[in-house]
Amino acid sequence: MAQKGVQLDQETFSCSICLDLLKDPVTTPCGHSYCMDCIKSHWDGEDRKYSYSCPQCRKTFTPRPVLLKSTMLADLVEELKKTGLQAAPADHCYAGAEDVTCDFCTGRKLKAHKSCLQCLASYCEKHLQPHYESETFKKHKLVEPSKKLQENVCSRHDEVMKIFCRTDQQLICSLCLMEEHKGHNTVSVEAERTERQKKLEGSQHNIQQRIQDREKDVKLLQQQAEAINLSADKAVKDSEKIFTELIRLLEKRSSDVKQQVRSQQKREVSRVKELQEKLEQEITELKRRDAELKKLSHTEDLNQFLHNYPSLSPLSQSASSIHIRPLSCFEDVTAAVSEVRDKLQDVLREKWTNVSLTGTEVDVLLLQPEPKTRAEFLKYSREITLDPNTAHTHLVLSERNRKATVMSQTQSYSSHPDRFTGWYQVLSRESLTGRWYWEVKRRGGVSVAVAYKNISRAGASFECGFGYNDKSWALDCYNNSYTFWSNNVETPVSGPESSIVGVYLDHSAGILSFYSVSETMTLLHRVQTTFTQPLYAGLRLNWSFRDSAKLCKLK
């Protein structure tokens, strides 16, 4: 009971503006008390210049009252502080700046315990009791305290919105239902909530299932990582022994080359410095002569000028012009070492087929985020060129093998097993693994594709055409429309017409995406699969002569 009395005193002696204990308390003519700074700031902020109101009872005063500190009230507050007022445990019941306040508390407001969707008001535990005790409020919907109750009120009709319009996907009130939403598909808010709750629970179930699946995958990856570590440690230990002798031999040859180059470097630098010193001496002499001439040119006494002019000594013979010759001796060394390296690489490449590292690849890969903006895509752009050995004989390659054009005349390409003989197609020189981005500028009917190297080449069967087999994927761009083909399955694609198609490939993640590129990038189609071999960029042109496709040079 004593503690309850202290709580009452705390509310009684609190400023209703700052909600804290009174500091320098003053009392207005209407009898309410405030902190001196609080009431001054409140009145300073009021728009009216000639009348001032009490924040609690709204009584106005003209002119502005002169307020003096209430000494007795201040002493009483100090005495209450000494008796343990600050330690009152009920402080947490009062609403702070971030809390929802009770709409019916006066003075210092308590935290709201519930909000009522029918009353559009929030209540502390005390003021909430009628909702539990009175039959009038028994059907009211109570929810957790909310500051957004007004969002449940129709801004047009000032009525609680209890209906959901599925046609327009928005909350409406009963008057909206009779007017602009008349004839729409509508249900009660409760019915819509029930249906969406089912979908939400379904989504939660899917997420929980995916969490379980991913946790299993993590355990498998941990086991696989341990196996990889053991296998890799053994391979490293064994291979280090094998490479040690080769490394020692290369280090010996590297030391010899370094010694020869440094010796030649020392001789050449010494010669250059000697010539440099001569030139610096000449520069010093020229600067001195320039100063003498400048001084003489500013002599105003004509006789003195003519007297001193003959005394100037003639310039000494200048050194011949310097011509820097290329350091061919060092380039020859680099070329010789490069030749050795290339031969060594050829030997290693021939024998490297016996060293298989494919068993160390992790089957489960975590997908990296796909780029969103064109600037992000361009980070993965690399130059792609077309391979003349794969081009159909009615395709002409130009612009350094980046552009293909259909021609009526047969081109005099040499016979090659990689050449397409039935379809007007061509593949890139470069094999594509990792992450790539490129753009194709087209004129006429063009198919933008990727394919494995082992795609068939001879004849006009579907085994050779991009998109008509399991070795290629193609986006057809014909007659202002798009169609995607893979394994001879057609997928209609919608999107904005553009003369430029962007292609993004993440080989490891199995992602292939096509974009319509203009001022913005619009996704046309995305493929999620597993690529088992390196890919090659491909182009197929329509039968119309002069149709062309160009691999854009991206900056």
C-alpha positions, 0 to 999 in steps of 0.5 A: 500500500505504501508503494502504491501511494508513492506511485500516485505521488509520482504521477501527481508531481510529474510535468504533463509536458515532459512526463518527468518529475517537475524541475523548477515547478511553476503554477499557471493561473488555472492551477496546473503545474509544469517545469518552468522550461517546459511551459516557456518552450510550449508558449514560445512555440504557440502561433498566437501572439496575444493569448496563451493556453494551458496544455491540460485544460486549454484555458487561455490567458491574456496577456502571457502570465508571469510565472514564478518558481513555486518554492513549496512545490519544489521542496516537496518534490525534492523530499519525495525524491529522498524517500525513494520516488525515483526507484518506483517500479511502476515507471515501466508502465508509463509510455515512452516515446516509442510506445503506444499510449492509452488514449483515455489516460489523463496527465502522464499516459500509461502504455497501451495494453491493447488496441481496438479495431472497432473503437480505433483507440488504444487502452491501458489495462485499466481502461480496457476493462469495459471491453472485457466486462460489458456486452457492448464491447464483447464483439470488438476486435482487440489486437496488439497495441498499434499506432496505425489504427487510422490506416483502417479508416477509409480516408474518403468516407471516414468509416472502418474498412471491413471489406477486401476488394480482390479485384483492386487488391485493397481494403474498402468500407461499406460505402466504397462497396456501393460506389466505385467498387460496385460489382467487384469481387469482394470478401470480408477482411476475415475471409481474406485473412483466412485465405492468405493465412493458409498461403502463408502457412504453406510458404512457411512449410516450404521454407522450413522444408528448405531449411531442413534440406539445406542443413542436410546439404551442409552436413554432406558438404562438411563430409565432402570437404573433409574427404577433399582435404585428406585427398588434397593433402596426400596429392600435395605431399606426393607432387611436391617431391616430384616437382622439387627437382624440376623447380631446382633446375629452373631456379638454377637456370633463372639464376644464370639468366639473372646474372647475365642480365644484371652484368649487361645492365651494369655496363649499359647503365654506366655508359648512359650515366656517363653521357647523362653527365656530359649533357647536364654539364652542357645544360649548366653552360647553356643556362649561364650563357642564357642569363648573360644574354638576358642581362645584356638584352635589358641594358638601356645604355647603348654604349654599354650594350655595344661595349659588352657585346663583343666580349661574349664568348662563342658557344662551344660545340654541342653534343650530337642529338641523343637517339634512344635505341631499343634494348634488343639485347634484353628483349632477346633474353625475354624471347628466349626464356618465353620460348623455353616456357612455351616448349615446357608448357607444350610438354606439360599440356601433352602429359597433363591429361593423365592428371585428372582433377575433376574428382575434386569438384564439389557437386553442390554449389552455392549460387552467387547473386546475379548482376542487376544493372548493366554496369554490374553485367559489364564487369564480366564482359570479355572480348569474344571473336568468331571462329572462321573454321566453324562459319557456314560458307554463306557467312562472311566474317568481318570487323576482326571476326566479330560480325557475321553477314549472310551473302549469296556468294559461297565463300572460299573457306578451306575445308574443316571438320568444325564447319557448319554445312547445313545451318547458317551458323558460327561459333566463337573461338573462346570457350566459356566457363565461369561468368561471362557477359556479351551483347549481340547487335542484330539486323534481321532474323538472328538466333543468339545461342550457346552450344557445346563443342561436340554439337554436330556440324554436317547437314541440316538435321536438328542435331546441328541446329542451335536449340534443337538438341540437348547440346545447345540453347538458343533465343530466336529473334524473328519478326519482332518477337522472341522464342527460346529453344532448348532440346527441340522444345519451344518456349514463347518469350515476351519482352520489349523489341530491341536490336541488342540482346545481352547474354549472361552466363554463370557456367558453374551455377548453371544460369543462362539469361537473355536480356533486351538491351536499350536504355534499360535491361529487361530480362527475356528468359532465364535458364537454370540447368547443369552445364557438363562441358565448356560452352561456346557463343553461337550465332545463327542467321536467317536465310535472308541475304544481308542479315547480320549479327555483331558481337559488340565491343564492350567497354 
